Amino acid sequence: MNTRGNCQLNVSVRTAGEYITATVAIKISENGESSIVVTTFKE
């Protein structure tokens, strides 16, 4: 759980000499609807 109360997972790998991180966050609202956000960035 992150500071906003969402389930979050970060995965970092090194490829071709650079670090790449993928982040997946899952948010479930009070009425049961869910949102999934996937972000990828180079460090």
Secondary structure, DSSP 8 states (H G I E B T S, - for coil): --TTS-EEEEEEEEETTEEEEEEEEEEE-TTS-EEEEEEEEE-
